[in-house]
Amino acid sequence: MKTIASFTVNHDKLGRGMYVSRIDGDIVTYDIRMKIPNGGDYLPTPAAHTIEHLFATYARNSGWTDEVIYVGPMGCRTGFYLLLRDTVSRADAIRLVQESFAFIADYEGEIPGTERWQCGNYLEHDLPAARAAARELCDALTGWTEDRMVYAE
């Protein structure tokens, strides 16, 4: 089998930030890297689950709602993928992620979609840990620009 594109990225050179992972037709996959790969510090599963609910809810209720295709966690627990239509500029994609994670960092209240009938693992959430991880990404994305969205060689 052919090696998939994400396995060709040198994870030893990947830091926190936001990268263009791939472009497939009119869909752009963004790599929202919250943790240093293989750094020993990973998103705890309950925090990642909470971030997923809040990130997806915020993004799908934003001004770009019709351009949001998918929001989901990476299996390695170092970040998230965000798939947007290419009608969203890179600058607007950065702004959407910055706004989403600022929302998560400050979020108080019930986590959306956490009733038993709404979620397959409704009890596994951790809002305080999600807020802390979101704050770290907010700091990393301060001043982030389009020219920084390329993986290091």
Backbone as a ProteinNet text record, in pm:
[ID]
protein_1_A
[PRIMARY]
MKTIASFTVNHDKLGRGMYVSRIDGDIVTYDIRMKIPNGGDYLPTPAAHTIEHLFATYARNSGWTDEVIYVGPMGCRTGFYLLLRDTVSRADAIRLVQESFAFIADYEGEIPGTERWQCGNYLEHDLPAARAAARELCDALTGWTEDRMVYAE
[TERTIARY]
83.3	0	87.6	33.6	104.2	97.2	202.9	206.6	114.2	29	-61	16.4	-35.3	35.3	73.3	-15	14.8	131.1	161.2	274.6	406.4	401.6	524.6	573.4	493.6	531.9	631.4	742.4	842.8	791.8	737.7	679.6	784.8	910.8	1017.1	1042	990.6	1009.4	878.8	778.3	644.7	618.2	586.7	554.5	407.6	370.8	233	204.3	82.9	44.9	-63.2	-74.7	-178.5	-114.3	-137.7	-72.1	-174	-142.6	-220.5	-166.9	-251	-210.3	-221.9	-335.4	-355.1	-470.3	-474.6	-582.3	-635.4	-764.1	-831.1	-947.4	-927.7	-1032.6	-1059.7	-1183.6	-1219.7	-1219	-1154.7	-1148.4	-1003.8	-983.5	-852.2	-855.3	-758.9	-744.9	-639.2	-679.4	-588.1	-548.7	-422.7	-364	-355.2	-436.3	-435	-354.4	-227.5	-135.5	-127.3	-182	-188.3	-72.5	-15.4	92.6	209.8	328.9	448.7	444.5	450.4	448.5	561.5	528.9	623.1	692.1	627.3	685.9	651.4	567.9	531.5	412.5	368.5	252.3	145.2	36.8	-69.3	-201.5	-296.5	-428.8	-493	-533.9	-607.9	-738.4	-776.7	-895.2	-1019.7	-1050.5	-1169.9	-1160.7	-1041.6	-1023.9	-1041.3	-980.7	-994.9	-1140.5	-1213.7	-1354.9	-1434.2	-1404.9	-1471.6	-1434.8	-1307.2	-1264.5	-1337.6	-1349.1	-1420.1	-1562.6	-1635.5	-1773.5	-1780.1	-1692.3	-1696.1	-1644.5	-1535.9	-1478	-1578.5	-1634.7	-1731.1	-1853.6	-1903	-2021.2	-1991.7	-1877.1	-1843.1	-1823.7	-1742.7	-1711.7	-1837.7	-1926.1	-2047	-2154.1	-2131	-2221.6	-2156.8	-2040.1	-1966.5	-2016.9	-1954.5	-1985.7	-1945.3	-1869.7	-1823.5	-1896.9	-2012	-2085.1	-2101.3	-2131	-2153.2	-2023.5	-1910.2	-1780.4	-1712	-1766	-1707.1	-1753.5	-1657.5	-1686.4	-1671.2	-1565.7	-1537.5	-1446.2	-1470.5	-1382.7	-1363.8	-1239.8	-1220.4	-1080.4	-1067	-938	-844.6	-716	-614.2	-602.9	-586.2	-572.2	-452.5	-348.1	-228.2	-245.7	-359.6	-395.2	-302	-253.3	-171.6	-245	-366	-438.2	-565.3	-607.6	-733.5	-715.1	-805.2	-816.2	-939.1	-926.3	-1036.5	-1039.9	-1149.9	-1167.1	-1264.3	-1216.4	-1296.3	-1297.5	-1400.6	-1401.7	-1295.7	-1241.9	-1135.1	-1184.1	-1312.9	-1365.6	-1327.2	-1280.1	-1232.2	-1083.9	-1047.8	-906.7	-824.7	-695.4	-607	-615.4	-620	-629.4	-759.5	-869.4	-996.6	-996.4	-928.3	-917.7	-842.7	-733.3	-658.9	-750	-821.1	-910.2	-1018.2	-1075	-1176	-1118.6	-998.6	-937.2	-903.7	-850	-820.1	-947.3	-1053.9	-1180.3	-1238.5	-1230.9	-1283.9	-1213.5	-1081.2	-1006.8	-1013.9	-1032.9	-1059.4	-1194.7	-1292.2	-1423.6	-1409.9	-1333.6	-1314.6	-1241.1	-1138	-1058.5	-1142.7	-1244.9	-1328.7	-1463.7	-1487.9	-1620.9	-1658.9	-1780.8	-1841.2	-1981	-2025.9	-2160.9	-2160.1	-2277.4	-2290.9	-2223.1	-2156.4	-2091.5	-2200.1	-2205.5	-2308.7	-2297.2	-2409.6	-2412.5	-2369	-2392	-2344.9	-2457.6	-2572.9	-2678	-2650	-2691.7	-2667	-2711.8	-2827.3	-2881.6	-2807.6	-2721.4	-2650.1	-2506.2	-2450	-2306.5	-2278.4	-2187.4	-2154.4	-2069.3	-2015.9	-1937.3	-1961.2	-2086.6	-2130.9	-2072.8	-2023.8	-1969.8	-1822.1	-1752.2	-1607.4	-1574.5	-1584.2	-1552	-1474.5	-1394.2	-1318.3	-1302.5	-1395.4	-1393.1	-1271.4	-1233.2	-1113.7	-987.9	-967.1	-849.4	-861.4	-981.4	-1002.5	-972	-1017.6	-991	-841	-770.4	-625.8	-553.2	-588.6	-525.4	-557.4	-679.5	-718.7	-638.6	-615.5	-534.7	-394	-335.7	-201.4	-199.3	-301.3	-304.6	-327.1	-411.3	-431.8	-298	-217.2	-85.5	1.3	0.3	83.3	39.7	-89.9	-140.6	-141.8	-96.5	-88.9	8.1	-40	43.6	67.9	-4.2	14.4	-25.6	53.2	27.2	28.3	-23.3	-33.3	101.8	206.8	338.3	392	331.5	374.8	294.1	204.9	114.9	173.9	303.4	371.6	454.7	446.6	528.4	676.1	757.7	903	952.9	1051.3	1109.7	1205.7
-118.3	0	124.5	231.5	358.8	424.1	496	570.5	690.9	710.5	825.5	953.4	1064.4	1193.1	1233.8	1213.6	1260.6	1184.6	1064.5	988.9	1029.2	1120.6	1169.1	1299.4	1354.1	1476.8	1440.6	1513.6	1487.9	1543.8	1456.3	1497.1	1545.7	1514.5	1564.9	1714.1	1769.9	1912.7	1991	1929	1988.4	2047	2175.6	2242.3	2276.6	2336.5	2382.7	2486	2481.4	2579.4	2527.3	2590	2555.6	2544.7	2431.3	2402.1	2356.7	2379.8	2320.2	2178.8	2082.7	1943	1889.5	1919.4	1873	1949.2	1942.3	2003.1	1895.7	1871.2	1771.5	1839.9	1874.6	1946.3	2079.3	2097.7	2224.6	2214.6	2110.2	2091.3	2105.9	2190.8	2210.7	2148.5	2061.7	2001.7	2078.9	2130.9	2202.8	2113.4	2117.3	2046.6	2148.5	2130.4	2218.4	2144.9	2176.7	2101.3	2168.3	2102.3	2156.8	2112.2	1998.5	1941.9	1904.9	1903.5	1864.9	1713.1	1667	1522.3	1450.9	1337.5	1252.6	1325	1429.3	1508.1	1459.2	1357.2	1303.2	1371.2	1482.9	1556.1	1552	1481.9	1463.9	1512.6	1537	1576	1457.6	1475.9	1368.4	1344.6	1220.8	1187.3	1266.1	1278.8	1356.3	1503.4	1563	1701.9	1712	1618.5	1618.6	1603.2	1519.2	1497.6	1627.3	1697.4	1824.6	1928.9	1935.9	2029.4	1998.4	1870.1	1832.3	1887.6	1868	1916.3	2068.2	2138.7	2285.2	2343.4	2286.8	2334.4	2314.8	2195.7	2167.4	2256.9	2273.7	2358.1	2502.2	2555	2693.6	2712.2	2625.9	2640.4	2630.1	2537.4	2516.6	2620.6	2709	2820.3	2954.3	2951.2	3072.9	3129.6	3236	3294	3204.3	3098.4	3006.2	2872.2	2870.4	2745	2658.8	2719.7	2641.6	2589.8	2641.4	2597.8	2493.9	2470.4	2372.4	2232.5	2148.2	2011	1915.6	1932.5	1837.9	1900.9	1866	1899.6	1770.1	1727.1	1603.3	1588.3	1508	1488.7	1395.8	1415	1323.3	1206.2	1088.6	970	975.6	1047.6	1057.7	1153.6	1221.1	1314.7	1436.1	1479.6	1601	1718.2	1696.8	1806.7	1764.4	1848.1	1830.5	1857.1	1800.5	1833.4	1920.3	2019	2105.4	2104.1	2062	2059.5	2168.9	2256.6	2369.7	2371.9	2428.3	2453	2557.9	2552.5	2645.5	2787.8	2812.2	2948.6	3029.8	2961.2	3028	3058.1	3184.5	3221	3163.5	3152.6	3103.9	3195.9	3326.6	3422.7	3403.1	3379.4	3355.2	3222.1	3121.6	2992.8	3010.5	3086	3114.4	3185.7	3285.5	3361.7	3271	3180.5	3088.3	3001.1	2949.5	2865.1	2948.8	3067.6	3153.3	3184.7	3218.1	3249.7	3126.3	3011.3	2887.7	2852.6	2862.3	2823.1	2928.9	3054.9	3157.5	3129	3088.4	3049.5	2932.7	2831.3	2713.9	2753.1	2834.7	2873.9	2947	3017.9	3096.5	3032.5	2914.6	2855.4	2815.3	2849	2806.3	2757.1	2658.7	2609.1	2464.9	2419.8	2282	2263.3	2152.5	2119.1	2073.2	2130.3	2090.2	1942.6	1879.3	1742.6	1637.1	1659.6	1562.4	1488	1485.5	1397	1257	1156.7	1018.5	992.1	1044.1	1018.4	1095	1191.5	1275.1	1231.1	1149.1	1121.8	978.2	914.4	776	752	858.3	846.1	972.2	995.4	1122.7	1157	1059.2	1084.9	1124.3	1104.8	1128.7	1267.7	1366	1504.3	1568	1669.8	1742.2	1886.7	1970.8	2111	2187.1	2174.9	2248.9	2213	2085.5	2045.6	2094.2	2093.7	2144.1	2293.7	2367.1	2510.9	2538.9	2463	2482.8	2453.7	2345.8	2311.3	2416.1	2467.4	2570.7	2698.6	2733.1	2852.8	2839	2719.3	2695.9	2718.7	2669.9	2689.8	2836.9	2904.2	3048.1	3122	3088.3	3151.5	3119.1	2992.8	2950.9	3018.7	3045.5	3103.8	3256.4	3318.6	3464.3	3511.3	3593.6	3644.3	3543.7	3432.5	3329.6	3386.7	3357.1	3409.1	3296.4	3327.8	3229.6	3168.3	3246	3194.7	3091.6	3081.4	2982.7	2852.4	2842.7	2728.1	2613.5	2616.6	2514.8	2427.1	2295.2	2203	2225.2	2213	2221.9	2100.3	2121.1	2010.9	1930.1
0	0	0	-56.7	-58	79.6	114.9	240.3	227.7	328.2	321.9	352.3	301.6	307.5	449.6	546.1	681.3	744.9	693.8	746.7	681.4	585.7	523.9	588.1	680.3	750.5	860	866.3	969.3	1102.4	1184.6	1311.3	1411.3	1388.6	1475.4	1455.3	1346.5	1318.1	1330.9	1391.7	1396.6	1534.2	1536.2	1662	1671	1782.7	1798.4	1690.6	1637.1	1537.3	1446.1	1331.4	1234.3	1097.1	1031.9	905.1	801.1	674.8	566.8	549.9	577	569.1	427.2	362.7	224.8	162.3	28.9	-48.4	-141.9	-131.9	-215.6	-285.9	-412.1	-483.9	-416.3	-371.4	-306.7	-153.8	-99	46.2	93.5	194	254.3	393.9	421.1	552.4	629.5	744.9	832.2	949.5	983.3	1095.7	1209.3	1310.7	1427.5	1534.1	1543.2	1628.3	1764.6	1864.8	2000.4	2089.1	2058.1	2139.5	2049.3	2104.6	2030.7	2009.4	1884.9	1860.4	1934.1	1989.7	2062.3	2178	2228.4	2335.9	2475.6	2484.8	2615	2680.5	2626.2	2678.1	2570.2	2597.8	2498.2	2555.7	2466.1	2512.1	2584.1	2708	2774.2	2697.1	2685.9	2606.4	2648.6	2776.8	2812.6	2769.3	2776.7	2732.4	2581.6	2508.3	2361.8	2320.8	2391.7	2362.3	2382.9	2491.3	2518.2	2413.9	2377.3	2272.6	2143.5	2108.8	1987.1	1988.2	2096.7	2104	2091.3	2163	2161.5	2030.4	1976.7	1850.8	1737.7	1728.5	1621.4	1634.2	1755.4	1776.1	1737.5	1782.5	1750.2	1599.8	1539	1396.3	1310.2	1347.2	1266.7	1293.8	1391.1	1418	1384.7	1324.1	1290.4	1157.4	1115.2	984.5	869.2	898.5	795	801.9	865.3	888.8	763.7	650.5	528	466.9	511.1	458.5	547.3	665.6	758.2	716.8	682.2	641.8	760	837.5	945	1048.6	1174.6	1286.7	1364.5	1384.5	1459.1	1513	1617.7	1684.5	1608.1	1629.3	1577.5	1673.8	1622	1705.9	1798.7	1761.5	1844.5	1961.8	1965.9	2073.2	2081.3	1963.5	1961	1896.2	1849.9	1788.2	1718.9	1624.9	1554.1	1405.7	1329.6	1188.1	1169.2	1083.3	1043.4	892	835.7	690.3	651.2	562.7	515.3	362.9	307	162.7	132	10.2	-27.2	-49.5	-31.3	-39.6	84.4	188.1	309.3	289.6	299.4	283.6	398.3	379	485.1	607.1	582.1	692.6	769.9	699.9	767.7	841.3	787	855.3	986.7	984.1	1107.7	1206.4	1160	1247.1	1307.7	1227.4	1278.1	1389.8	1370.6	1473.4	1598	1578.1	1692.8	1772.1	1702.3	1768.5	1836.8	1771.4	1828.2	1958.6	1957.8	2077.2	2186.9	2152.4	2254.6	2320.5	2239.9	2291.3	2388.5	2350.1	2435.5	2564.3	2553.4	2670.3	2774.5	2730.2	2821.1	2850.4	2794.6	2801.9	2944.3	2979.5	3104.8	3072.6	3143.5	3122.3	3078.1	3034.7	2989.3	2854.3	2839.9	2713.5	2616.2	2496.5	2400.6	2362.1	2343.4	2292.1	2391.3	2520	2619.1	2689.1	2629.8	2679.8	2624.7	2696.6	2656.3	2512.9	2474.2	2340.9	2231.9	2269	2173.2	2147	2235	2229.4	2271	2200.8	2228	2351.3	2410.7	2532.7	2615.7	2646.1	2701.7	2839.1	2911.4	3045.3	3046	2933.9	2932.4	2877.8	2965.4	2931.6	3045.9	3012.3	3113.6	3066.6	3108.6	3066.4	3118.7	3246.2	3291.2	3210.6	3181.8	3102.9	2958.9	2904.3	2768.2	2762.3	2861.8	2865.8	2874.4	2956.6	2971.3	2840.4	2772.6	2644.7	2538.7	2540.9	2444	2466.5	2593	2623.4	2567.5	2579.8	2525.6	2374.7	2305.2	2160.1	2126.7	2202.5	2179.2	2185.2	2284.5	2296.7	2175.3	2132.9	2019	1889.2	1875	1749.9	1750	1857	1859.8	1750.9	1662.4	1553.5	1441.7	1440.9	1337	1201.5	1100.1	966	863.6	746.1	638.2	601.4	607	568	667	784.3	883.7	875.3	777.6	766.4	683.4	661.3	579.5	671.2	651	729.8	703.4	808.9	794.7	717.3	633.3	554.5	637.5
[MASK]
+++++++++++++++++++++++++++++++++++++++++++++++++++++++++++++++++++++++++++++++++++++++++++++++++++++++++++++++++++++++++++++++++++++++++++++++++++++++++

